[in-house]
Amino acid sequence: MTPFSSVSSATSGLERSRPSAPTRAAVDGAKTGRIGYVETIRGLTCFFVVLYHTIGNDPSHGLHAEPGSVYWGIARVLDLVDMPLFAFVSGRVFGIPTGDGRRFLAAYARKATRLGIPLLSVTTLLLVLAQVSGLGPRTTIVAAFTQPFEHLWFLQTSLLLTSLAAFGSWIFAERRMTFAIAAALLAGVAYLTIPEPAINVFSWYNVVILAPYYFLGHLLAVAAKEGKIGFEGRGDGFDTALFGTFLAFGLLALWAEAEPFEQSMEVFRDQLLIGLAVVLLLVTHAPRSRLLAKLAERSYTIYLFHVFVLAPTRMIVVKVWPTASMSVLLIASLTAGIVLPWMLHAVLARHRLTAFLFQGVMPAGWTGARERVRA
């Protein structure tokens, strides 16, 4: 099992607004409040996560794909790229002010609320439904809130990564670029040297696994703000060949391992190479898609609630059509896992209490700033 396959998940939960137009021209952040290609990557990764969970991370979940089958292979590839991409996006859109202490704390409170309140609410909801239905994950209440639990481990990880980036940037406010470079380098060293612990309290080890991608995104964010970056969206044939070679080398090295999807430092090294190659390929070419950017607008709600939809959809399809093929089950579950949470988003956003509990949107006035309900 790979370090991401506890369950892949979804989004940084940072604030969102309308996506930029799908053009390869530079995006004026002051006018759009948005980084077009990053939203495309966010939407693409959201799709990857739902697809991954639809297939299942092992033969006992999802479509029960057997090892060696096409669907099993697709899931294994998705497992290598979806969480690195989401971690990178989280770091790339990071933007907490570092000047005045009051502004910093207010901004950090919004980020922590955005991640922490849905973590508490959805964990509780999942535990209650599992207890009532007799289906789903079985664990203790203490373990659910203190250790990786289903797909919600990514919220724990995101909260820790955001806190590290926020307080590091605040402490080194006058040397943010230095901090960003040092954090990215230290994250890589930690990834390659820290062994897996026996107990993964509050998903701290997942922080080690995803930190290289997160702080690469953070480094690019700081560099872009200071005007010291110019390669985003300017990829050419050389970039494609270079990072494509890294990707191919990483895949070949991974498959050469005796147990390519078991956890070992050699496998971690190969996965880091693959993840960074995919991230940098997308960064240098900066793809833009209206459809994926639209999906990104509600990716947080899709991430939180798609797991509630997948299994019931499969059960209904099998009940109605007992001989349905695996492809039919895949299409039906994948569609429902995206569309139904997309529709649920509008319902949750309509009421202040549900928006606060399940989307982490702090009611206006709590931090001195009004906040729209976003994805």
DRENNUVEX-748718 format. One record per residue (C-alpha): residue in three letters; x, y, z; residue number from 1. Coordinates in Angstrom, 1 decimal, padded with zeros to 4 digits. Layout:
N
+------+--------+--------+--------+-----+
: rest :     c1 :     c2 :     c3 :  nr :
+------+--------+--------+--------+-----+
:  ALA :      X :      Y :      Z : NUM :
...
+------+--------+--------+--------+-----+
***
This chain:
375
+------+--------+--------+--------+-----+
: rest :     c1 :     c2 :     c3 :  nr :
+------+--------+--------+--------+-----+
:  MET :  000.0 :  000.0 :  000.0 :   1 :
:  THR :  001.4 :  003.4 : -000.9 :   2 :
:  PRO :  001.6 :  006.3 :  001.5 :   3 :
:  PHE : -001.4 :  008.0 : -000.1 :   4 :
:  SER : -003.7 :  005.0 : -000.2 :   5 :
:  SER : -005.1 :  005.4 :  003.3 :   6 :
:  VAL : -007.7 :  007.1 :  001.1 :   7 :
:  SER : -006.9 :  009.8 : -001.4 :   8 :
:  SER : -008.9 :  013.0 : -001.0 :   9 :
:  ALA : -009.3 :  016.2 : -002.1 :  10 :
:  THR : -008.8 :  019.8 : -001.6 :  11 :
:  SER : -007.0 :  022.5 :  000.4 :  12 :
:  GLY : -010.2 :  024.2 :  001.4 :  13 :
:  LEU : -008.7 :  027.6 :  000.7 :  14 :
:  GLU : -010.9 :  030.4 : -000.4 :  15 :
:  ARG : -012.2 :  030.4 : -004.0 :  16 :
:  SER : -013.8 :  032.7 : -006.5 :  17 :
:  ARG : -014.7 :  032.7 : -010.1 :  18 :
:  PRO : -012.2 :  030.9 : -012.4 :  19 :
:  SER : -010.2 :  032.8 : -014.9 :  20 :
:  ALA : -010.8 :  032.5 : -018.7 :  21 :
:  PRO : -009.1 :  029.5 : -020.3 :  22 :
:  THR : -006.3 :  031.4 : -022.0 :  23 :
:  ARG : -002.6 :  030.8 : -021.8 :  24 :
:  ALA : -002.0 :  034.5 : -021.2 :  25 :
:  ALA : -001.0 :  035.5 : -017.8 :  26 :
:  VAL : -003.8 :  035.9 : -015.3 :  27 :
:  ASP : -004.2 :  039.2 : -013.6 :  28 :
:  GLY : -004.7 :  038.1 : -010.0 :  29 :
:  ALA : -005.8 :  041.5 : -008.9 :  30 :
:  LYS : -008.8 :  041.4 : -011.2 :  31 :
:  THR : -009.7 :  037.7 : -011.0 :  32 :
:  GLY : -008.4 :  036.7 : -007.6 :  33 :
:  ARG : -007.6 :  033.4 : -009.3 :  34 :
:  ILE : -004.8 :  031.4 : -010.8 :  35 :
:  GLY : -006.4 :  029.8 : -013.9 :  36 :
:  TYR : -004.2 :  026.8 : -014.4 :  37 :
:  VAL : -004.2 :  026.0 : -010.6 :  38 :
:  GLU : -007.9 :  025.8 : -010.7 :  39 :
:  THR : -007.7 :  023.5 : -013.7 :  40 :
:  ILE : -005.3 :  021.2 : -011.7 :  41 :
:  ARG : -007.6 :  021.4 : -008.7 :  42 :
:  GLY : -010.6 :  020.3 : -010.8 :  43 :
:  LEU : -008.6 :  017.6 : -012.5 :  44 :
:  THR : -007.4 :  016.2 : -009.2 :  45 :
:  CYS : -010.9 :  016.3 : -007.8 :  46 :
:  PHE : -012.0 :  014.1 : -010.7 :  47 :
:  PHE : -009.0 :  011.8 : -010.1 :  48 :
:  VAL : -009.9 :  011.4 : -006.4 :  49 :
:  VAL : -013.5 :  010.5 : -007.1 :  50 :
:  LEU : -012.4 :  008.1 : -009.8 :  51 :
:  TYR : -009.9 :  006.5 : -007.4 :  52 :
:  HIS : -012.4 :  005.9 : -004.7 :  53 :
:  THR : -014.9 :  004.6 : -007.3 :  54 :
:  ILE : -012.5 :  001.9 : -008.3 :  55 :
:  GLY : -011.2 :  001.3 : -004.8 :  56 :
:  ASN : -007.8 :  001.4 : -003.2 :  57 :
:  ASP : -007.8 : -002.4 : -002.8 :  58 :
:  PRO : -009.9 : -005.4 : -003.9 :  59 :
:  SER : -012.1 : -005.2 : -000.8 :  60 :
:  HIS : -013.4 : -001.7 : -001.8 :  61 :
:  GLY : -015.1 :  000.1 : -004.7 :  62 :
:  LEU : -015.4 : -002.1 : -007.7 :  63 :
:  HIS : -013.3 : -004.9 : -006.1 :  64 :
:  ALA : -010.8 : -004.8 : -008.9 :  65 :
:  GLU : -008.4 : -007.7 : -008.8 :  66 :
:  PRO : -004.7 : -007.0 : -008.8 :  67 :
:  GLY : -003.4 : -007.0 : -012.3 :  68 :
:  SER : -006.6 : -005.9 : -013.9 :  69 :
:  VAL : -007.0 : -002.7 : -016.0 :  70 :
:  TYR : -009.0 : -000.9 : -013.3 :  71 :
:  TRP : -006.5 : -002.0 : -010.6 :  72 :
:  GLY : -003.7 : -000.5 : -012.7 :  73 :
:  ILE : -005.6 :  002.8 : -013.2 :  74 :
:  ALA : -006.2 :  003.1 : -009.4 :  75 :
:  ARG : -002.5 :  002.5 : -008.7 :  76 :
:  VAL : -001.4 :  005.2 : -011.2 :  77 :
:  LEU : -004.0 :  007.6 : -009.7 :  78 :
:  ASP : -002.6 :  006.9 : -006.3 :  79 :
:  LEU :  000.8 :  008.2 : -007.4 :  80 :
:  VAL : -000.4 :  011.6 : -008.6 :  81 :
:  ASP : -003.7 :  012.8 : -007.1 :  82 :
:  MET : -002.4 :  013.7 : -003.6 :  83 :
:  PRO :  000.8 :  015.3 : -004.7 :  84 :
:  LEU : -001.2 :  017.5 : -007.0 :  85 :
:  PHE : -003.7 :  018.5 : -004.3 :  86 :
:  ALA : -000.8 :  019.2 : -001.9 :  87 :
:  PHE :  000.9 :  021.3 : -004.5 :  88 :
:  VAL : -002.3 :  023.3 : -005.2 :  89 :
:  SER : -002.8 :  023.9 : -001.5 :  90 :
:  GLY :  000.7 :  025.4 : -001.2 :  91 :
:  ARG :  000.4 :  027.4 : -004.5 :  92 :
:  VAL : -002.8 :  029.2 : -003.4 :  93 :
:  PHE : -001.6 :  029.8 :  000.2 :  94 :
:  GLY : -001.9 :  033.5 :  001.0 :  95 :
:  ILE : -002.1 :  034.5 :  004.7 :  96 :
:  PRO : -000.9 :  038.1 :  005.4 :  97 :
:  THR :  002.3 :  038.3 :  007.5 :  98 :
:  GLY :  002.4 :  041.9 :  008.6 :  99 :
:  ASP :  000.0 :  043.0 :  011.4 : 100 :
:  GLY : -000.5 :  040.4 :  014.0 : 101 :
:  ARG : -004.2 :  040.9 :  014.2 : 102 :
:  ARG : -004.7 :  040.5 :  010.5 : 103 :
:  PHE : -002.5 :  037.4 :  010.5 : 104 :
:  LEU : -004.5 :  035.8 :  013.3 : 105 :
:  ALA : -007.8 :  036.6 :  011.7 : 106 :
:  ALA : -006.7 :  035.1 :  008.4 : 107 :
:  TYR : -005.3 :  032.1 :  010.1 : 108 :
:  ALA : -008.6 :  031.6 :  012.0 : 109 :
:  ARG : -010.5 :  031.6 :  008.7 : 110 :
:  LYS : -008.2 :  028.9 :  007.3 : 111 :
:  ALA : -008.3 :  026.8 :  010.4 : 112 :
:  THR : -012.1 :  027.1 :  010.5 : 113 :
:  ARG : -012.4 :  026.2 :  006.8 : 114 :
:  LEU : -010.5 :  022.9 :  007.5 : 115 :
:  GLY : -011.2 :  022.1 :  011.1 : 116 :
:  ILE : -015.0 :  022.5 :  011.4 : 117 :
:  PRO : -015.9 :  020.2 :  008.4 : 118 :
:  LEU : -013.3 :  017.8 :  009.8 : 119 :
:  LEU : -015.2 :  017.6 :  013.1 : 120 :
:  SER : -018.7 :  017.6 :  011.4 : 121 :
:  VAL : -018.1 :  015.1 :  008.7 : 122 :
:  THR : -016.2 :  012.7 :  010.9 : 123 :
:  THR : -019.1 :  012.8 :  013.3 : 124 :
:  LEU : -021.6 :  012.3 :  010.5 : 125 :
:  LEU : -019.6 :  009.3 :  009.1 : 126 :
:  LEU : -019.4 :  007.7 :  012.5 : 127 :
:  VAL : -023.1 :  008.1 :  013.1 : 128 :
:  LEU : -024.1 :  006.7 :  009.7 : 129 :
:  ALA : -021.7 :  003.7 :  010.1 : 130 :
:  GLN : -023.2 :  003.0 :  013.5 : 131 :
:  VAL : -026.9 :  003.3 :  012.4 : 132 :
:  SER : -026.5 :  001.4 :  009.1 : 133 :
:  GLY : -024.0 : -001.2 :  010.1 : 134 :
:  LEU : -022.0 : -000.4 :  007.0 : 135 :
:  GLY : -018.9 :  001.7 :  006.4 : 136 :
:  PRO : -015.8 :  002.2 :  008.6 : 137 :
:  ARG : -015.7 :  000.7 :  012.1 : 138 :
:  THR : -013.4 :  002.5 :  014.6 : 139 :
:  THR : -013.6 :  004.1 :  018.0 : 140 :
:  ILE : -014.5 :  007.8 :  018.4 : 141 :
:  VAL : -011.1 :  008.6 :  019.8 : 142 :
:  ALA : -009.3 :  007.0 :  016.9 : 143 :
:  ALA : -011.5 :  008.7 :  014.4 : 144 :
:  PHE : -010.6 :  012.2 :  015.7 : 145 :
:  THR : -006.9 :  011.5 :  016.5 : 146 :
:  GLN : -005.7 :  009.2 :  013.7 : 147 :
:  PRO : -006.2 :  009.0 :  009.9 : 148 :
:  PHE : -009.9 :  008.2 :  009.3 : 149 :
:  GLU : -011.2 :  007.4 :  005.8 : 150 :
:  HIS : -010.6 :  010.3 :  003.3 : 151 :
:  LEU : -010.7 :  012.9 :  006.1 : 152 :
:  TRP : -007.0 :  012.3 :  006.9 : 153 :
:  PHE : -006.3 :  014.9 :  004.3 : 154 :
:  LEU : -008.0 :  017.6 :  006.3 : 155 :
:  GLN : -005.8 :  016.7 :  009.3 : 156 :
:  THR : -002.8 :  016.9 :  007.1 : 157 :
:  SER : -003.8 :  020.2 :  005.4 : 158 :
:  LEU : -004.4 :  021.8 :  008.8 : 159 :
:  LEU : -000.9 :  020.9 :  009.9 : 160 :
:  LEU :  000.7 :  022.0 :  006.7 : 161 :
:  THR : -001.2 :  025.3 :  006.6 : 162 :
:  SER : -000.2 :  025.9 :  010.2 : 163 :
:  LEU :  003.5 :  025.3 :  009.4 : 164 :
:  ALA :  003.5 :  027.5 :  006.4 : 165 :
:  ALA :  001.5 :  030.3 :  008.1 : 166 :
:  PHE :  003.6 :  030.6 :  011.3 : 167 :
:  GLY :  006.8 :  030.1 :  009.4 : 168 :
:  SER :  005.9 :  032.8 :  007.0 : 169 :
:  TRP :  004.9 :  035.1 :  009.9 : 170 :
:  ILE :  008.0 :  034.5 :  011.9 : 171 :
:  PHE :  010.3 :  035.0 :  008.8 : 172 :
:  ALA :  008.1 :  037.8 :  007.3 : 173 :
:  GLU :  011.1 :  039.7 :  006.2 : 174 :
:  ARG :  012.7 :  036.6 :  004.6 : 175 :
:  ARG :  009.8 :  034.8 :  003.2 : 176 :
:  MET :  011.8 :  033.6 :  000.1 : 177 :
:  THR :  014.5 :  032.2 :  002.3 : 178 :
:  PHE :  011.9 :  030.4 :  004.5 : 179 :
:  ALA :  010.1 :  029.0 :  001.4 : 180 :
:  ILE :  013.4 :  027.6 : -000.1 : 181 :
:  ALA :  014.5 :  026.1 :  003.3 : 182 :
:  ALA :  011.1 :  024.6 :  003.9 : 183 :
:  ALA :  011.0 :  022.9 :  000.5 : 184 :
:  LEU :  014.5 :  021.5 :  000.9 : 185 :
:  LEU :  013.8 :  020.3 :  004.5 : 186 :
:  ALA :  010.6 :  018.7 :  003.3 : 187 :
:  GLY :  012.4 :  016.7 :  000.7 : 188 :
:  VAL :  015.0 :  015.6 :  003.3 : 189 :
:  ALA :  012.3 :  014.6 :  005.8 : 190 :
:  TYR :  010.4 :  012.7 :  003.1 : 191 :
:  LEU :  013.5 :  010.6 :  002.3 : 192 :
:  THR :  014.7 :  010.0 :  005.8 : 193 :
:  ILE :  011.8 :  009.7 :  008.3 : 194 :
:  PRO :  010.5 :  006.2 :  008.6 : 195 :
:  GLU :  006.8 :  005.4 :  009.0 : 196 :
:  PRO :  005.7 :  005.5 :  012.7 : 197 :
:  ALA :  003.7 :  002.8 :  014.5 : 198 :
:  ILE :  001.0 :  005.3 :  015.3 : 199 :
:  ASN :  000.2 :  008.1 :  012.9 : 200 :
:  VAL : -001.3 :  010.7 :  015.3 : 201 :
:  PHE : -003.4 :  013.3 :  013.5 : 202 :
:  SER : -001.9 :  012.2 :  010.2 : 203 :
:  TRP :  001.5 :  013.8 :  011.0 : 204 :
:  TYR :  003.3 :  011.3 :  008.9 : 205 :
:  ASN :  001.1 :  012.2 :  005.9 : 206 :
:  VAL :  002.5 :  015.7 :  006.4 : 207 :
:  VAL :  006.0 :  014.3 :  005.9 : 208 :
:  ILE :  004.7 :  012.5 :  002.7 : 209 :
:  LEU :  003.0 :  015.5 :  001.2 : 210 :
:  ALA :  005.2 :  018.3 :  002.4 : 211 :
:  PRO :  007.6 :  018.3 : -000.6 : 212 :
:  TYR :  004.7 :  019.0 : -002.9 : 213 :
:  TYR :  003.0 :  021.5 : -000.6 : 214 :
:  PHE :  006.2 :  023.6 :  000.0 : 215 :
:  LEU :  007.1 :  023.5 : -003.7 : 216 :
:  GLY :  003.7 :  025.1 : -004.3 : 217 :
:  HIS :  004.4 :  027.6 : -001.5 : 218 :
:  LEU :  007.8 :  028.4 : -002.9 : 219 :
:  LEU :  006.3 :  029.2 : -006.3 : 220 :
:  ALA :  003.6 :  031.3 : -004.7 : 221 :
:  VAL :  006.2 :  033.4 : -002.9 : 222 :
:  ALA :  008.4 :  033.6 : -006.0 : 223 :
:  ALA :  005.5 :  034.7 : -008.1 : 224 :
:  LYS :  004.5 :  037.4 : -005.6 : 225 :
:  GLU :  008.0 :  038.8 : -005.6 : 226 :
:  GLY :  008.3 :  038.6 : -009.4 : 227 :
:  LYS :  011.0 :  036.0 : -009.3 : 228 :
:  ILE :  009.3 :  033.3 : -011.3 : 229 :
:  GLY :  008.6 :  033.2 : -015.0 : 230 :
:  PHE :  008.3 :  029.6 : -016.2 : 231 :
:  GLU :  004.7 :  028.9 : -015.2 : 232 :
:  GLY :  002.8 :  028.2 : -018.4 : 233 :
:  ARG :  005.9 :  028.6 : -020.6 : 234 :
:  GLY :  006.8 :  025.0 : -021.2 : 235 :
:  ASP :  008.1 :  023.8 : -024.5 : 236 :
:  GLY :  009.4 :  020.6 : -026.0 : 237 :
:  PHE :  012.5 :  020.6 : -023.8 : 238 :
:  ASP :  010.4 :  020.8 : -020.6 : 239 :
:  THR :  008.1 :  018.0 : -021.8 : 240 :
:  ALA :  011.1 :  015.8 : -022.7 : 241 :
:  LEU :  012.9 :  016.6 : -019.4 : 242 :
:  PHE :  010.1 :  016.0 : -017.0 : 243 :
:  GLY :  008.7 :  013.2 : -019.1 : 244 :
:  THR :  012.0 :  011.4 : -018.8 : 245 :
:  PHE :  011.9 :  011.9 : -015.0 : 246 :
:  LEU :  008.4 :  010.5 : -015.0 : 247 :
:  ALA :  009.3 :  007.5 : -017.1 : 248 :
:  PHE :  012.4 :  006.8 : -015.0 : 249 :
:  GLY :  010.4 :  006.9 : -011.8 : 250 :
:  LEU :  007.7 :  004.6 : -013.1 : 251 :
:  LEU :  010.3 :  002.1 : -014.4 : 252 :
:  ALA :  012.2 :  002.2 : -011.1 : 253 :
:  LEU :  008.9 :  001.7 : -009.2 : 254 :
:  TRP :  007.9 : -001.3 : -011.2 : 255 :
:  ALA :  011.4 : -002.8 : -010.9 : 256 :
:  GLU :  010.8 : -003.1 : -007.2 : 257 :
:  ALA :  009.8 : -006.6 : -006.0 : 258 :
:  GLU :  006.8 : -005.2 : -004.2 : 259 :
:  PRO :  006.2 : -001.9 : -006.1 : 260 :
:  PHE :  003.3 : -000.7 : -004.0 : 261 :
:  GLU :  004.6 : -001.7 : -000.6 : 262 :
:  GLN :  006.1 :  001.0 :  001.6 : 263 :
:  SER :  009.9 :  001.2 :  001.6 : 264 :
:  MET :  012.3 :  004.1 :  001.3 : 265 :
:  GLU :  013.2 :  003.0 : -002.3 : 266 :
:  VAL :  009.6 :  003.1 : -003.3 : 267 :
:  PHE :  009.1 :  006.5 : -001.5 : 268 :
:  ARG :  012.1 :  007.8 : -003.6 : 269 :
:  ASP :  010.5 :  006.6 : -006.8 : 270 :
:  GLN :  007.1 :  008.0 : -005.9 : 271 :
:  LEU :  008.7 :  011.4 : -005.1 : 272 :
:  LEU :  010.3 :  011.5 : -008.5 : 273 :
:  ILE :  007.0 :  010.6 : -010.2 : 274 :
:  GLY :  005.0 :  013.1 : -008.2 : 275 :
:  LEU :  007.4 :  016.0 : -008.8 : 276 :
:  ALA :  007.6 :  015.2 : -012.5 : 277 :
:  VAL :  003.8 :  015.3 : -012.9 : 278 :
:  VAL :  003.5 :  018.5 : -010.9 : 279 :
:  LEU :  006.3 :  020.3 : -012.9 : 280 :
:  LEU :  004.9 :  019.1 : -016.2 : 281 :
:  LEU :  001.6 :  020.7 : -015.4 : 282 :
:  VAL :  003.2 :  023.8 : -014.0 : 283 :
:  THR :  005.3 :  024.5 : -017.0 : 284 :
:  HIS :  002.5 :  023.9 : -019.4 : 285 :
:  ALA : -000.3 :  025.4 : -017.2 : 286 :
:  PRO : -003.3 :  023.8 : -018.8 : 287 :
:  ARG : -006.6 :  025.7 : -018.6 : 288 :
:  SER : -010.1 :  024.2 : -018.8 : 289 :
:  ARG : -013.5 :  025.9 : -018.1 : 290 :
:  LEU : -015.0 :  022.6 : -017.2 : 291 :
:  LEU : -012.3 :  021.6 : -014.8 : 292 :
:  ALA : -012.2 :  025.1 : -013.3 : 293 :
:  LYS : -016.0 :  024.8 : -012.8 : 294 :
:  LEU : -015.6 :  021.5 : -011.0 : 295 :
:  ALA : -012.9 :  023.1 : -008.8 : 296 :
:  GLU : -015.5 :  025.7 : -007.6 : 297 :
:  ARG : -017.2 :  023.0 : -005.6 : 298 :
:  SER : -014.4 :  020.5 : -005.2 : 299 :
:  TYR : -014.4 :  020.9 : -001.4 : 300 :
:  THR : -018.0 :  019.7 : -001.1 : 301 :
:  ILE : -017.4 :  017.0 : -003.6 : 302 :
:  TYR : -014.3 :  015.8 : -001.6 : 303 :
:  LEU : -016.2 :  015.8 :  001.7 : 304 :
:  PHE : -019.3 :  013.9 :  000.5 : 305 :
:  HIS : -018.5 :  011.8 : -002.5 : 306 :
:  VAL : -017.8 :  008.8 : -000.3 : 307 :
:  PHE : -021.4 :  008.9 :  001.0 : 308 :
:  VAL : -022.6 :  008.4 : -002.5 : 309 :
:  LEU : -020.4 :  005.8 : -004.2 : 310 :
:  ALA : -021.5 :  002.6 : -002.3 : 311 :
:  PRO : -025.2 :  003.3 : -002.4 : 312 :
:  THR : -025.1 :  004.0 : -006.1 : 313 :
:  ARG : -023.4 :  000.7 : -006.8 : 314 :
:  MET : -025.9 : -001.1 : -004.6 : 315 :
:  ILE : -028.8 :  000.5 : -006.5 : 316 :
:  VAL : -027.4 : -000.3 : -009.9 : 317 :
:  VAL : -026.8 : -003.9 : -009.0 : 318 :
:  LYS : -030.3 : -004.2 : -007.6 : 319 :
:  VAL : -031.8 : -002.8 : -010.8 : 320 :
:  TRP : -029.4 : -004.5 : -013.1 : 321 :
:  PRO : -027.8 : -007.6 : -011.5 : 322 :
:  THR : -025.7 : -008.3 : -014.6 : 323 :
:  ALA : -024.3 : -004.8 : -015.0 : 324 :
:  SER : -020.7 : -004.8 : -016.1 : 325 :
:  MET : -017.9 : -003.2 : -014.1 : 326 :
:  SER : -017.8 : -000.3 : -016.7 : 327 :
:  VAL : -021.5 :  000.5 : -016.0 : 328 :
:  LEU : -020.9 :  000.5 : -012.3 : 329 :
:  LEU : -017.9 :  002.7 : -012.8 : 330 :
:  ILE : -019.7 :  005.3 : -014.9 : 331 :
:  ALA : -022.8 :  005.3 : -012.7 : 332 :
:  SER : -020.8 :  005.7 : -009.4 : 333 :
:  LEU : -018.4 :  008.2 : -010.8 : 334 :
:  THR : -021.2 :  010.4 : -012.2 : 335 :
:  ALA : -023.2 :  010.2 : -008.9 : 336 :
:  GLY : -020.1 :  010.9 : -006.9 : 337 :
:  ILE : -019.6 :  014.2 : -008.7 : 338 :
:  VAL : -023.1 :  015.4 : -009.5 : 339 :
:  LEU : -024.9 :  014.7 : -006.2 : 340 :
:  PRO : -022.3 :  016.5 : -004.0 : 341 :
:  TRP : -022.2 :  019.3 : -006.6 : 342 :
:  MET : -026.0 :  019.7 : -006.0 : 343 :
:  LEU : -025.6 :  019.4 : -002.3 : 344 :
:  HIS : -023.2 :  022.3 : -002.3 : 345 :
:  ALA : -026.0 :  024.7 : -003.2 : 346 :
:  VAL : -028.2 :  023.4 : -000.4 : 347 :
:  LEU : -025.4 :  023.7 :  002.3 : 348 :
:  ALA : -024.4 :  027.1 :  001.1 : 349 :
:  ARG : -028.0 :  028.5 :  001.5 : 350 :
:  HIS : -028.0 :  028.3 :  005.3 : 351 :
:  ARG : -025.4 :  029.9 :  007.6 : 352 :
:  LEU : -025.3 :  026.9 :  010.0 : 353 :
:  THR : -024.8 :  024.2 :  007.3 : 354 :
:  ALA : -022.3 :  026.4 :  005.5 : 355 :
:  PHE : -020.4 :  026.8 :  008.7 : 356 :
:  LEU : -020.6 :  023.1 :  009.8 : 357 :
:  PHE : -020.0 :  021.4 :  006.4 : 358 :
:  GLN : -018.1 :  024.0 :  004.4 : 359 :
:  GLY : -016.2 :  025.8 :  007.1 : 360 :
:  VAL : -017.4 :  029.2 :  006.1 : 361 :
:  MET : -017.2 :  031.5 :  009.1 : 362 :
:  PRO : -020.3 :  033.7 :  009.5 : 363 :
:  ALA : -019.8 :  037.4 :  008.6 : 364 :
:  GLY : -018.5 :  039.6 :  011.4 : 365 :
:  TRP : -016.6 :  036.8 :  013.3 : 366 :
:  THR : -013.3 :  038.0 :  011.9 : 367 :
:  GLY : -014.2 :  041.4 :  010.7 : 368 :
:  ALA : -014.7 :  040.4 :  007.1 : 369 :
:  ARG : -017.6 :  039.1 :  005.0 : 370 :
:  GLU : -017.0 :  035.8 :  003.3 : 371 :
:  ARG : -018.9 :  034.4 :  000.3 : 372 :
:  VAL : -019.7 :  030.7 :  000.4 : 373 :
:  ARG : -017.4 :  029.1 : -002.1 : 374 :
:  ALA : -016.3 :  025.6 : -003.1 : 375 :
+------+--------+--------+--------+-----+
***
